[in-house]
Amino acid sequence: MAKALSIAGMVVGGLLAFTFLADLAVGIPFGGQQMLMDIGFLASGALLCYLGWNAFRDAK
């Protein structure tokens, strides 16, 4: 169960990071209105991916 939850966290973090990277680079899906928000959510998604990967390695 711990591995499944850590994989789910990595997937959600990856989708979050990809969404806001696309908004930062191209302006899709949110129109690129606030660059600081995009950078903050991109960092949050990357951190969630890292934490999920770290938990996946520790799960037995």
C-alpha distance matrix in Angstrom:
0.0 3.8 5.5 5.2 6.3 8.7 10.0 10.6 12.4 14.4 15.4 16.6 18.3 20.0 21.2 22.5 24.3 25.7 27.0 28.8 30.0 31.6 33.2 34.5 35.9 37.1 37.1 34.8 33.1 34.4 37.9 37.5 38.9 37.5 36.8 35.6 32.8 31.8 31.7 29.7 27.0 27.0 26.4 23.7 21.8 22.4 21.2 17.9 17.5 18.5 16.1 13.1 14.5 15.2 11.8 10.6 13.5 12.8 9.2 10.0
3.8 0.0 3.8 5.5 5.2 6.2 8.6 9.9 10.6 12.4 14.3 15.4 16.4 18.3 20.1 21.0 22.3 24.2 25.7 27.1 28.2 30.1 31.7 32.7 34.2 35.7 35.7 33.8 32.2 33.3 36.6 35.9 37.3 35.6 34.7 33.2 30.7 29.7 29.2 27.2 24.8 24.7 23.7 21.1 19.5 19.7 18.2 15.2 14.9 15.3 12.7 10.1 11.5 11.7 8.1 7.5 10.4 9.4 6.2 8.2
5.5 3.8 0.0 3.8 5.5 5.1 6.1 8.5 9.8 10.5 12.3 14.2 15.2 16.3 18.4 19.8 20.8 22.2 24.2 25.8 26.5 28.3 30.2 31.2 32.3 33.8 34.2 32.2 30.9 32.4 35.5 34.8 36.5 35.0 33.8 32.7 30.3 28.9 28.4 26.8 24.2 23.6 22.9 20.6 18.6 18.4 17.5 14.6 13.4 14.0 12.3 9.0 9.5 10.6 7.8 5.5 8.6 9.0 6.2 8.0
5.2 5.5 3.8 0.0 3.8 5.5 5.1 6.1 8.6 9.9 10.5 12.3 14.1 15.2 16.5 18.3 19.8 20.9 22.5 24.5 25.4 26.8 28.7 30.1 31.2 32.4 32.5 30.2 28.7 30.3 33.6 33.2 34.9 33.7 32.9 32.0 29.3 27.8 27.8 26.3 23.4 23.0 22.8 20.3 17.9 18.5 18.0 14.6 13.6 15.1 13.6 10.0 11.3 13.1 10.4 8.5 12.0 12.7 9.9 11.6
6.3 5.2 5.5 3.8 0.0 3.8 5.4 5.0 6.2 8.7 9.8 10.5 12.1 14.1 15.3 16.3 18.1 19.7 21.0 22.6 23.9 25.6 27.0 28.3 29.9 31.1 31.0 28.9 27.2 28.4 31.7 31.2 32.6 31.2 30.5 29.3 26.6 25.5 25.4 23.5 20.7 20.8 20.4 17.6 15.6 16.6 15.6 12.0 11.9 13.5 11.4 8.1 10.6 12.1 9.1 8.6 12.3 12.5 10.3 12.8
8.7 6.2 5.1 5.5 3.8 0.0 3.8 5.4 5.0 6.3 8.7 9.9 10.4 12.2 14.3 15.2 16.2 18.1 19.8 21.2 22.0 24.1 25.7 26.6 28.0 29.6 29.8 28.0 26.7 27.8 31.0 30.0 31.6 30.0 28.9 27.6 25.2 23.9 23.4 21.7 19.2 18.7 18.0 15.6 13.6 13.8 12.8 9.6 8.9 10.0 8.1 4.6 6.8 8.5 6.1 5.5 9.3 10.0 8.7 11.9
10.0 8.6 6.1 5.1 5.4 3.8 0.0 3.8 5.3 5.0 6.2 8.6 9.8 10.4 12.3 14.1 15.1 16.2 18.2 20.1 20.7 22.3 24.3 25.4 26.4 27.8 28.2 26.2 25.0 26.6 29.6 29.0 30.9 29.7 28.5 27.8 25.3 23.5 23.3 22.2 19.3 18.4 18.4 16.3 13.6 13.8 13.8 10.7 8.9 10.9 10.3 6.5 7.5 10.4 9.0 7.1 10.6 12.4 11.0 13.6
10.6 9.9 8.5 6.1 5.0 5.4 3.8 0.0 3.8 5.4 5.1 6.2 8.5 9.8 10.6 12.2 14.1 15.2 16.4 18.5 19.7 21.0 22.6 24.2 25.5 26.5 26.5 24.3 22.7 24.2 27.4 27.1 28.8 27.7 27.0 26.3 23.5 21.9 22.3 20.9 17.7 17.4 17.8 15.3 12.5 13.8 13.9 10.3 9.5 12.3 11.4 8.0 10.2 12.9 11.3 10.3 14.0 15.3 13.7 16.4
12.4 10.6 9.8 8.6 6.2 5.0 5.3 3.8 0.0 3.8 5.4 5.2 6.0 8.4 9.9 10.4 12.0 14.0 15.3 16.6 17.9 19.8 21.1 22.2 23.9 25.4 25.2 23.4 21.9 22.9 26.1 25.3 26.8 25.3 24.4 23.4 20.8 19.4 19.4 17.7 14.8 14.6 14.5 11.8 9.5 10.8 10.3 6.6 6.7 9.3 8.1 5.4 8.5 10.8 9.6 9.8 13.2 14.3 13.6 16.8
14.4 12.4 10.5 9.9 8.7 6.3 5.0 5.4 3.8 0.0 3.8 5.5 5.1 6.0 8.5 9.8 10.3 11.9 14.0 15.4 16.0 17.9 19.8 20.7 21.9 23.5 23.8 22.2 21.2 22.5 25.4 24.4 26.4 24.9 23.6 22.8 20.6 18.7 18.3 17.3 14.5 13.4 13.4 11.6 8.6 8.9 9.4 6.5 4.4 7.5 7.9 5.1 6.6 9.9 9.9 9.2 12.2 14.2 14.0 17.2
15.4 14.3 12.3 10.5 9.8 8.7 6.2 5.1 5.4 3.8 0.0 3.8 5.4 5.1 6.2 8.5 9.8 10.4 12.1 14.3 15.1 16.3 18.3 19.8 20.8 21.8 22.1 20.0 18.8 20.6 23.6 23.1 25.2 24.3 23.3 23.1 20.5 18.3 18.7 18.1 14.8 13.8 14.8 13.0 9.6 10.7 12.1 9.2 7.4 10.9 11.5 8.8 10.2 13.6 13.4 12.3 15.4 17.5 16.8 19.7
16.6 15.4 14.2 12.3 10.5 9.9 8.6 6.2 5.2 5.5 3.8 0.0 3.8 5.4 5.2 6.1 8.5 9.8 10.5 12.4 14.0 15.3 16.6 18.2 19.9 20.8 20.5 18.5 16.9 18.1 21.4 20.9 22.7 21.6 21.0 20.6 17.7 16.0 16.7 15.6 12.1 12.0 13.2 10.8 7.7 10.1 11.1 8.0 7.9 11.5 11.6 9.6 12.0 14.9 14.4 14.3 17.5 19.1 18.5 21.6
18.3 16.4 15.2 14.1 12.1 10.4 9.8 8.5 6.0 5.1 5.4 3.8 0.0 3.8 5.5 5.0 6.0 8.5 9.9 10.8 12.0 14.1 15.4 16.3 18.0 19.6 19.5 18.1 17.0 17.9 20.8 19.7 21.4 19.9 18.8 18.1 15.6 13.8 13.8 12.8 9.6 8.9 9.6 7.6 4.2 6.3 7.6 5.1 5.0 8.6 9.3 8.4 10.4 13.1 13.5 13.8 16.5 18.3 18.4 21.8
20.0 18.3 16.3 15.2 14.1 12.2 10.4 9.8 8.4 6.0 5.1 5.4 3.8 0.0 3.8 5.4 5.1 6.0 8.4 10.0 10.3 12.0 14.1 15.1 16.0 17.5 18.1 16.5 15.8 17.4 20.0 19.0 21.3 20.3 18.8 18.8 16.7 14.0 14.2 14.1 11.1 9.2 10.7 10.0 6.2 7.0 9.7 8.1 6.2 9.8 11.6 10.3 11.2 14.4 15.3 14.9 17.3 19.7 19.9 23.0
21.2 20.1 18.4 16.5 15.3 14.3 12.3 10.6 9.9 8.5 6.2 5.2 5.5 3.8 0.0 3.8 5.5 5.1 6.0 8.6 9.7 10.5 12.2 14.1 15.2 16.0 16.0 13.9 12.8 14.6 17.4 17.1 19.4 18.8 18.0 18.4 15.8 13.2 14.4 14.4 10.9 9.8 12.3 11.2 7.7 9.7 12.3 10.5 9.6 13.2 14.6 13.2 14.6 17.8 18.2 17.8 20.5 22.7 22.5 25.6
22.5 21.0 19.8 18.3 16.3 15.2 14.1 12.2 10.4 9.8 8.5 6.1 5.0 5.4 3.8 0.0 3.8 5.5 5.2 6.4 8.5 10.0 10.8 12.3 14.3 15.4 14.8 13.3 12.0 12.8 15.8 15.0 16.8 15.8 15.1 15.0 12.3 10.1 11.3 10.9 7.2 6.9 9.5 8.1 5.2 8.3 10.5 9.1 9.5 12.9 14.0 13.4 15.3 17.9 18.5 18.8 21.5 23.3 23.4 26.8
24.3 22.3 20.8 19.8 18.1 16.2 15.1 14.1 12.0 10.3 9.8 8.5 6.0 5.1 5.5 3.8 0.0 3.8 5.5 5.4 5.9 8.5 9.9 10.4 12.0 13.9 14.0 13.2 12.8 13.7 15.9 14.4 16.6 15.3 13.7 13.8 11.9 9.0 9.3 9.8 6.9 4.6 7.3 7.5 4.6 6.1 9.3 9.2 8.8 11.6 13.6 13.6 14.7 17.2 18.6 18.9 21.0 23.1 23.8 27.1
25.7 24.2 22.2 20.9 19.7 18.1 16.2 15.2 14.0 11.9 10.4 9.8 8.5 6.0 5.1 5.5 3.8 0.0 3.8 5.6 5.0 6.1 8.5 9.8 10.4 11.6 12.3 11.0 10.9 12.7 14.7 13.8 16.6 16.1 14.6 15.6 13.8 10.5 11.4 12.7 9.9 7.6 10.8 11.3 8.3 9.3 12.8 12.4 11.3 14.3 16.6 16.0 16.7 19.7 21.0 20.7 22.8 25.3 25.8 28.9
27.0 25.7 24.2 22.5 21.0 19.8 18.2 16.4 15.3 14.0 12.1 10.5 9.9 8.4 6.0 5.2 5.5 3.8 0.0 3.8 5.5 5.3 6.3 8.7 10.1 10.5 10.1 8.2 7.5 9.2 11.6 11.2 13.8 13.8 13.1 14.4 12.0 9.0 11.1 12.2 9.1 8.2 11.8 11.8 9.4 11.6 14.6 14.0 13.7 16.9 18.7 18.1 19.4 22.3 23.2 23.2 25.6 27.8 28.0 31.2
28.8 27.1 25.8 24.5 22.6 21.2 20.1 18.5 16.6 15.4 14.3 12.4 10.8 10.0 8.6 6.4 5.4 5.6 3.8 0.0 3.8 5.3 4.8 6.0 8.5 9.8 9.0 8.6 8.4 8.6 10.6 9.0 11.4 10.6 9.5 10.7 8.6 5.3 7.5 9.0 6.5 5.6 9.4 10.1 8.8 10.7 13.6 13.8 14.1 16.7 18.5 18.7 20.1 22.5 23.7 24.2 26.4 28.4 29.0 32.4
30.0 28.2 26.5 25.4 23.9 22.0 20.7 19.7 17.9 16.0 15.1 14.0 12.0 10.3 9.7 8.5 5.9 5.0 5.5 3.8 0.0 3.8 5.4 5.0 6.1 8.3 9.1 9.3 10.2 11.0 12.0 10.0 13.0 12.3 10.2 11.8 10.9 7.1 8.0 10.5 8.9 6.3 9.8 11.6 9.9 10.6 14.0 14.8 14.3 16.5 19.0 19.3 19.9 22.4 24.2 24.3 26.1 28.5 29.4 32.7
31.6 30.1 28.3 26.8 25.6 24.1 22.3 21.0 19.8 17.9 16.3 15.3 14.1 12.0 10.5 10.0 8.5 6.1 5.3 5.3 3.8 0.0 3.8 5.4 5.2 5.6 6.6 6.1 7.6 9.3 9.9 9.0 12.5 12.9 11.5 13.9 12.8 9.2 11.0 13.6 11.7 9.8 13.4 14.8 12.9 13.9 17.4 17.7 17.0 19.6 22.0 21.8 22.5 25.3 26.8 26.7 28.7 31.2 31.8 34.9
33.2 31.7 30.2 28.7 27.0 25.7 24.3 22.6 21.1 19.8 18.3 16.6 15.4 14.1 12.2 10.8 9.9 8.5 6.3 4.8 5.4 3.8 0.0 3.8 5.6 5.5 4.2 4.7 5.9 6.2 6.7 5.4 8.7 9.4 8.7 11.4 10.1 7.0 9.8 12.2 10.6 9.9 13.5 14.7 13.6 15.2 18.2 18.6 18.7 21.2 23.3 23.4 24.5 27.1 28.4 28.7 30.8 33.0 33.6 36.9
34.5 32.7 31.2 30.1 28.3 26.6 25.4 24.2 22.2 20.7 19.8 18.2 16.3 15.1 14.1 12.3 10.4 9.8 8.7 6.0 5.0 5.4 3.8 0.0 3.8 6.0 5.8 8.0 9.6 9.2 8.8 5.9 9.0 8.6 6.5 9.3 9.3 6.0 7.6 10.9 10.4 9.0 12.2 14.2 13.7 14.5 17.5 18.7 18.7 20.7 23.0 23.7 24.5 26.8 28.5 29.0 30.7 33.0 34.0 37.3
35.9 34.2 32.3 31.2 29.9 28.0 26.4 25.5 23.9 21.9 20.8 19.9 18.0 16.0 15.2 14.3 12.0 10.4 10.1 8.5 6.1 5.2 5.6 3.8 0.0 3.8 6.1 8.2 10.7 11.3 10.2 8.1 11.7 12.0 9.8 12.8 13.1 9.7 10.8 14.2 13.7 11.6 14.6 17.0 15.9 16.2 19.5 20.7 20.1 22.1 24.8 25.2 25.5 28.0 30.0 30.1 31.6 34.2 35.2 38.4
37.1 35.7 33.8 32.4 31.1 29.6 27.8 26.5 25.4 23.5 21.8 20.8 19.6 17.5 16.0 15.4 13.9 11.6 10.5 9.8 8.3 5.6 5.5 6.0 3.8 0.0 3.8 5.6 8.6 9.7 8.2 7.5 11.2 12.7 11.6 15.0 14.7 11.6 13.6 16.7 15.7 14.1 17.6 19.4 18.0 18.9 22.2 22.9 22.4 24.7 27.3 27.3 27.8 30.5 32.2 32.1 33.9 36.5 37.2 40.4
37.1 35.7 34.2 32.5 31.0 29.8 28.2 26.5 25.2 23.8 22.1 20.5 19.5 18.1 16.0 14.8 14.0 12.3 10.1 9.0 9.1 6.6 4.2 5.8 6.1 3.8 0.0 3.8 6.3 6.3 4.4 4.2 7.9 10.0 9.8 13.3 12.6 10.1 12.9 15.6 14.5 13.9 17.4 18.7 17.8 19.3 22.3 22.8 22.8 25.3 27.5 27.6 28.6 31.2 32.6 32.8 34.8 37.1 37.7 41.0
34.8 33.8 32.2 30.2 28.9 28.0 26.2 24.3 23.4 22.2 20.0 18.5 18.1 16.5 13.9 13.3 13.2 11.0 8.2 8.6 9.3 6.1 4.7 8.0 8.2 5.6 3.8 0.0 3.2 5.4 5.4 6.9 10.1 12.2 12.5 15.5 13.9 11.3 14.4 16.6 14.6 14.2 17.9 18.7 17.1 19.0 22.1 22.0 21.8 24.8 26.7 26.3 27.5 30.4 31.4 31.3 33.7 36.0 36.2 39.3
33.1 32.2 30.9 28.7 27.2 26.7 25.0 22.7 21.9 21.2 18.8 16.9 17.0 15.8 12.8 12.0 12.8 10.9 7.5 8.4 10.2 7.6 5.9 9.6 10.7 8.6 6.3 3.2 0.0 3.8 5.8 7.9 10.3 12.3 13.1 15.6 13.4 11.3 14.7 16.2 13.8 14.0 17.8 17.9 16.3 18.7 21.5 21.0 21.2 24.3 25.9 25.3 26.9 29.7 30.4 30.4 33.0 35.1 35.1 38.3
34.4 33.3 32.4 30.3 28.4 27.8 26.6 24.2 22.9 22.5 20.6 18.1 17.9 17.4 14.6 12.8 13.7 12.7 9.2 8.6 11.0 9.3 6.2 9.2 11.3 9.7 6.3 5.4 3.8 0.0 3.8 5.6 6.9 9.0 10.7 13.1 10.8 9.6 13.3 14.5 12.7 13.6 17.1 17.2 16.5 19.1 21.5 21.2 22.0 24.9 26.3 26.2 28.0 30.5 31.2 31.6 34.2 36.1 36.2 39.5
37.9 36.6 35.5 33.6 31.7 31.0 29.6 27.4 26.1 25.4 23.6 21.4 20.8 20.0 17.4 15.8 15.9 14.7 11.6 10.6 12.0 9.9 6.7 8.8 10.2 8.2 4.4 5.4 5.8 3.8 0.0 3.8 5.5 8.7 10.2 13.3 12.1 10.8 14.2 16.1 15.0 15.5 18.9 19.6 19.1 21.2 23.8 24.0 24.6 27.3 28.9 29.0 30.6 33.0 34.1 34.5 36.9 38.8 39.2 42.5
37.5 35.9 34.8 33.2 31.2 30.0 29.0 27.1 25.3 24.4 23.1 20.9 19.7 19.0 17.1 15.0 14.4 13.8 11.2 9.0 10.0 9.0 5.4 5.9 8.1 7.5 4.2 6.9 7.9 5.6 3.8 0.0 3.8 5.9 6.6 10.0 9.4 7.9 11.0 13.2 12.8 13.1 16.2 17.5 17.3 19.1 21.6 22.3 23.0 25.3 27.1 27.6 29.0 31.2 32.5 33.2 35.3 37.2 38.0 41.4
38.9 37.3 36.5 34.9 32.6 31.6 30.9 28.8 26.8 26.4 25.2 22.7 21.4 21.3 19.4 16.8 16.6 16.6 13.8 11.4 13.0 12.5 8.7 9.0 11.7 11.2 7.9 10.1 10.3 6.9 5.5 3.8 0.0 3.8 6.5 9.2 8.7 8.8 11.9 13.4 13.5 14.7 17.4 18.3 18.8 20.8 22.8 23.6 24.8 27.0 28.4 29.2 30.9 32.8 34.0 35.0 37.2 38.8 39.5 43.1
37.5 35.6 35.0 33.7 31.2 30.0 29.7 27.7 25.3 24.9 24.3 21.6 19.9 20.3 18.8 15.8 15.3 16.1 13.8 10.6 12.3 12.9 9.4 8.6 12.0 12.7 10.0 12.2 12.3 9.0 8.7 5.9 3.8 0.0 3.8 5.6 5.5 6.6 9.0 10.2 11.1 12.5 14.6 15.7 16.8 18.6 20.3 21.4 22.9 24.7 26.0 27.2 28.9 30.5 31.8 33.1 35.1 36.6 37.5 41.2
36.8 34.7 33.8 32.9 30.5 28.9 28.5 27.0 24.4 23.6 23.3 21.0 18.8 18.8 18.0 15.1 13.7 14.6 13.1 9.5 10.2 11.5 8.7 6.5 9.8 11.6 9.8 12.5 13.1 10.7 10.2 6.6 6.5 3.8 0.0 3.8 5.4 5.1 6.3 8.6 10.0 10.4 12.4 14.2 15.3 16.5 18.3 19.9 21.1 22.6 24.3 25.7 27.0 28.5 30.2 31.4 33.1 34.8 36.0 39.6
35.6 33.2 32.7 32.0 29.3 27.6 27.8 26.3 23.4 22.8 23.1 20.6 18.1 18.8 18.4 15.0 13.8 15.6 14.4 10.7 11.8 13.9 11.4 9.3 12.8 15.0 13.3 15.5 15.6 13.1 13.3 10.0 9.2 5.6 3.8 0.0 3.8 5.4 5.2 6.2 8.7 9.8 10.7 12.3 14.2 15.4 16.5 18.3 20.0 21.1 22.5 24.3 25.8 26.9 28.5 30.1 31.7 33.0 34.4 38.1
32.8 30.7 30.3 29.3 26.6 25.2 25.3 23.5 20.8 20.6 20.5 17.7 15.6 16.7 15.8 12.3 11.9 13.8 12.0 8.6 10.9 12.8 10.1 9.3 13.1 14.7 12.6 13.9 13.4 10.8 12.1 9.4 8.7 5.5 5.4 3.8 0.0 3.8 5.5 5.1 6.1 8.4 9.9 10.5 12.2 14.1 15.2 16.3 18.3 19.9 20.9 22.3 24.2 25.5 26.7 28.3 30.3 31.5 32.5 36.2
31.8 29.7 28.9 27.8 25.5 23.9 23.5 21.9 19.4 18.7 18.3 16.0 13.8 14.0 13.2 10.1 9.0 10.5 9.0 5.3 7.1 9.2 7.0 6.0 9.7 11.6 10.1 11.3 11.3 9.6 10.8 7.9 8.8 6.6 5.1 5.4 3.8 0.0 3.8 5.5 5.3 5.9 8.6 9.8 10.5 12.1 14.1 15.2 16.4 18.3 19.8 20.9 22.5 24.2 25.6 26.7 28.7 30.3 31.3 34.9
31.7 29.2 28.4 27.8 25.4 23.4 23.3 22.3 19.4 18.3 18.7 16.7 13.8 14.2 14.4 11.3 9.3 11.4 11.1 7.5 8.0 11.0 9.8 7.6 10.8 13.6 12.9 14.4 14.7 13.3 14.2 11.0 11.9 9.0 6.3 5.2 5.5 3.8 0.0 3.8 5.6 5.0 6.1 8.6 9.9 10.5 12.2 14.2 15.3 16.5 18.2 19.9 21.1 22.4 24.2 25.6 27.1 28.7 30.1 33.7
29.7 27.2 26.8 26.3 23.5 21.7 22.2 20.9 17.7 17.3 18.1 15.6 12.8 14.1 14.4 10.9 9.8 12.7 12.2 9.0 10.5 13.6 12.2 10.9 14.2 16.7 15.6 16.6 16.2 14.5 16.1 13.2 13.4 10.2 8.6 6.2 5.1 5.5 3.8 0.0 3.8 5.4 5.2 6.2 8.7 10.0 10.5 12.3 14.3 15.4 16.4 18.3 20.0 21.0 22.4 24.2 25.9 27.0 28.4 32.1
27.0 24.8 24.2 23.4 20.7 19.2 19.3 17.7 14.8 14.5 14.8 12.1 9.6 11.1 10.9 7.2 6.9 9.9 9.1 6.5 8.9 11.7 10.6 10.4 13.7 15.7 14.5 14.6 13.8 12.7 15.0 12.8 13.5 11.1 10.0 8.7 6.1 5.3 5.6 3.8 0.0 3.8 5.4 4.8 6.1 8.5 9.6 10.3 12.2 14.1 15.0 16.2 18.2 19.7 20.7 22.2 24.3 25.6 26.5 30.1
27.0 24.7 23.6 23.0 20.8 18.7 18.4 17.4 14.6 13.4 13.8 12.0 8.9 9.2 9.8 6.9 4.6 7.6 8.2 5.6 6.3 9.8 9.9 9.0 11.6 14.1 13.9 14.2 14.0 13.6 15.5 13.1 14.7 12.5 10.4 9.8 8.4 5.9 5.0 5.4 3.8 0.0 3.8 5.4 5.2 6.2 8.6 9.9 10.7 12.4 14.3 15.4 16.6 18.4 20.0 21.0 22.8 24.6 25.7 29.3
26.4 23.7 22.9 22.8 20.4 18.0 18.4 17.8 14.5 13.4 14.8 13.2 9.6 10.7 12.3 9.5 7.3 10.8 11.8 9.4 9.8 13.4 13.5 12.2 14.6 17.6 17.4 17.9 17.8 17.1 18.9 16.2 17.4 14.6 12.4 10.7 9.9 8.6 6.1 5.2 5.4 3.8 0.0 3.8 5.5 5.1 6.1 8.6 9.8 10.5 12.2 14.1 15.3 16.3 18.2 19.7 21.1 22.6 24.2 27.8
23.7 21.1 20.6 20.3 17.6 15.6 16.3 15.3 11.8 11.6 13.0 10.8 7.6 10.0 11.2 8.1 7.5 11.3 11.8 10.1 11.6 14.8 14.7 14.2 17.0 19.4 18.7 18.7 17.9 17.2 19.6 17.5 18.3 15.7 14.2 12.3 10.5 9.8 8.6 6.2 4.8 5.4 3.8 0.0 3.8 5.5 5.1 6.1 8.6 9.8 10.4 12.1 14.1 15.2 16.3 18.1 20.0 21.0 22.2 25.9
21.8 19.5 18.6 17.9 15.6 13.6 13.6 12.5 9.5 8.6 9.6 7.7 4.2 6.2 7.7 5.2 4.6 8.3 9.4 8.8 9.9 12.9 13.6 13.7 15.9 18.0 17.8 17.1 16.3 16.5 19.1 17.3 18.8 16.8 15.3 14.2 12.2 10.5 9.9 8.7 6.1 5.2 5.5 3.8 0.0 3.8 5.4 5.0 6.2 8.7 9.9 10.5 12.3 14.2 15.3 16.3 18.5 20.0 20.9 24.4
22.4 19.7 18.4 18.5 16.6 13.8 13.8 13.8 10.8 8.9 10.7 10.1 6.3 7.0 9.7 8.3 6.1 9.3 11.6 10.7 10.6 13.9 15.2 14.5 16.2 18.9 19.3 19.0 18.7 19.1 21.2 19.1 20.8 18.6 16.5 15.4 14.1 12.1 10.5 10.0 8.5 6.2 5.1 5.5 3.8 0.0 3.8 5.4 5.1 6.3 8.7 9.9 10.6 12.3 14.3 15.2 16.7 18.6 20.0 23.5
21.2 18.2 17.5 18.0 15.6 12.8 13.8 13.9 10.3 9.4 12.1 11.1 7.6 9.7 12.3 10.5 9.3 12.8 14.6 13.6 14.0 17.4 18.2 17.5 19.5 22.2 22.3 22.1 21.5 21.5 23.8 21.6 22.8 20.3 18.3 16.5 15.2 14.1 12.2 10.5 9.6 8.6 6.1 5.1 5.4 3.8 0.0 3.8 5.4 5.0 6.1 8.5 9.8 10.4 12.2 14.0 15.4 16.6 18.2 21.9
17.9 15.2 14.6 14.6 12.0 9.6 10.7 10.3 6.6 6.5 9.2 8.0 5.1 8.1 10.5 9.1 9.2 12.4 14.0 13.8 14.8 17.7 18.6 18.7 20.7 22.9 22.8 22.0 21.0 21.2 24.0 22.3 23.6 21.4 19.9 18.3 16.3 15.2 14.2 12.3 10.3 9.9 8.6 6.1 5.0 5.4 3.8 0.0 3.8 5.4 5.1 6.0 8.5 9.8 10.4 12.0 14.2 15.3 16.2 19.9
17.5 14.9 13.4 13.6 11.9 8.9 8.9 9.5 6.7 4.4 7.4 7.9 5.0 6.2 9.6 9.5 8.8 11.3 13.7 14.1 14.3 17.0 18.7 18.7 20.1 22.4 22.8 21.8 21.2 22.0 24.6 23.0 24.8 22.9 21.1 20.0 18.3 16.4 15.3 14.3 12.2 10.7 9.8 8.6 6.2 5.1 5.4 3.8 0.0 3.8 5.5 5.1 6.1 8.6 9.9 10.4 12.4 14.4 15.3 18.7
18.5 15.3 14.0 15.1 13.5 10.0 10.9 12.3 9.3 7.5 10.9 11.5 8.6 9.8 13.2 12.9 11.6 14.3 16.9 16.7 16.5 19.6 21.2 20.7 22.1 24.7 25.3 24.8 24.3 24.9 27.3 25.3 27.0 24.7 22.6 21.1 19.9 18.3 16.5 15.4 14.1 12.4 10.5 9.8 8.7 6.3 5.0 5.4 3.8 0.0 3.8 5.4 5.1 6.1 8.6 9.7 10.7 12.4 14.3 17.7
16.1 12.7 12.3 13.6 11.4 8.1 10.3 11.4 8.1 7.9 11.5 11.6 9.3 11.6 14.6 14.0 13.6 16.6 18.7 18.5 19.0 22.0 23.3 23.0 24.8 27.3 27.5 26.7 25.9 26.3 28.9 27.1 28.4 26.0 24.3 22.5 20.9 19.8 18.2 16.4 15.0 14.3 12.2 10.4 9.9 8.7 6.1 5.1 5.5 3.8 0.0 3.8 5.4 5.0 6.1 8.5 9.9 10.6 12.2 15.9
13.1 10.1 9.0 10.0 8.1 4.6 6.5 8.0 5.4 5.1 8.8 9.6 8.4 10.3 13.2 13.4 13.6 16.0 18.1 18.7 19.3 21.8 23.4 23.7 25.2 27.3 27.6 26.3 25.3 26.2 29.0 27.6 29.2 27.2 25.7 24.3 22.3 20.9 19.9 18.3 16.2 15.4 14.1 12.1 10.5 9.9 8.5 6.0 5.1 5.4 3.8 0.0 3.8 5.4 5.1 6.0 8.7 9.9 10.4 14.0
14.5 11.5 9.5 11.3 10.6 6.8 7.5 10.2 8.5 6.6 10.2 12.0 10.4 11.2 14.6 15.3 14.7 16.7 19.4 20.1 19.9 22.5 24.5 24.5 25.5 27.8 28.6 27.5 26.9 28.0 30.6 29.0 30.9 28.9 27.0 25.8 24.2 22.5 21.1 20.0 18.2 16.6 15.3 14.1 12.3 10.6 9.8 8.5 6.1 5.1 5.4 3.8 0.0 3.8 5.5 5.0 6.3 8.8 10.0 13.2
15.2 11.7 10.6 13.1 12.1 8.5 10.4 12.9 10.8 9.9 13.6 14.9 13.1 14.4 17.8 17.9 17.2 19.7 22.3 22.5 22.4 25.3 27.1 26.8 28.0 30.5 31.2 30.4 29.7 30.5 33.0 31.2 32.8 30.5 28.5 26.9 25.5 24.2 22.4 21.0 19.7 18.4 16.3 15.2 14.2 12.3 10.4 9.8 8.6 6.1 5.0 5.4 3.8 0.0 3.8 5.4 5.2 6.4 8.8 12.2
11.8 8.1 7.8 10.4 9.1 6.1 9.0 11.3 9.6 9.9 13.4 14.4 13.5 15.3 18.2 18.5 18.6 21.0 23.2 23.7 24.2 26.8 28.4 28.5 30.0 32.2 32.6 31.4 30.4 31.2 34.1 32.5 34.0 31.8 30.2 28.5 26.7 25.6 24.2 22.4 20.7 20.0 18.2 16.3 15.3 14.3 12.2 10.4 9.9 8.6 6.1 5.1 5.5 3.8 0.0 3.8 5.4 5.1 6.1 9.8
10.6 7.5 5.5 8.5 8.6 5.5 7.1 10.3 9.8 9.2 12.3 14.3 13.8 14.9 17.8 18.8 18.9 20.7 23.2 24.2 24.3 26.7 28.7 29.0 30.1 32.1 32.8 31.3 30.4 31.6 34.5 33.2 35.0 33.1 31.4 30.1 28.3 26.7 25.6 24.2 22.2 21.0 19.7 18.1 16.3 15.2 14.0 12.0 10.4 9.7 8.5 6.0 5.0 5.4 3.8 0.0 3.8 5.5 5.3 8.4
13.5 10.4 8.6 12.0 12.3 9.3 10.6 14.0 13.2 12.2 15.4 17.5 16.5 17.3 20.5 21.5 21.0 22.8 25.6 26.4 26.1 28.7 30.8 30.7 31.6 33.9 34.8 33.7 33.0 34.2 36.9 35.3 37.2 35.1 33.1 31.7 30.3 28.7 27.1 25.9 24.3 22.8 21.1 20.0 18.5 16.7 15.4 14.2 12.4 10.7 9.9 8.7 6.3 5.2 5.4 3.8 0.0 3.8 5.7 8.0
12.8 9.4 9.0 12.7 12.5 10.0 12.4 15.3 14.3 14.2 17.5 19.1 18.3 19.7 22.7 23.3 23.1 25.3 27.8 28.4 28.5 31.2 33.0 33.0 34.2 36.5 37.1 36.0 35.1 36.1 38.8 37.2 38.8 36.6 34.8 33.0 31.5 30.3 28.7 27.0 25.6 24.6 22.6 21.0 20.0 18.6 16.6 15.3 14.4 12.4 10.6 9.9 8.8 6.4 5.1 5.5 3.8 0.0 3.8 6.4
9.2 6.2 6.2 9.9 10.3 8.7 11.0 13.7 13.6 14.0 16.8 18.5 18.4 19.9 22.5 23.4 23.8 25.8 28.0 29.0 29.4 31.8 33.6 34.0 35.2 37.2 37.7 36.2 35.1 36.2 39.2 38.0 39.5 37.5 36.0 34.4 32.5 31.3 30.1 28.4 26.5 25.7 24.2 22.2 20.9 20.0 18.2 16.2 15.3 14.3 12.2 10.4 10.0 8.8 6.1 5.3 5.7 3.8 0.0 3.8
10.0 8.2 8.0 11.6 12.8 11.9 13.6 16.4 16.8 17.2 19.7 21.6 21.8 23.0 25.6 26.8 27.1 28.9 31.2 32.4 32.7 34.9 36.9 37.3 38.4 40.4 41.0 39.3 38.3 39.5 42.5 41.4 43.1 41.2 39.6 38.1 36.2 34.9 33.7 32.1 30.1 29.3 27.8 25.9 24.4 23.5 21.9 19.9 18.7 17.7 15.9 14.0 13.2 12.2 9.8 8.4 8.0 6.4 3.8 0.0
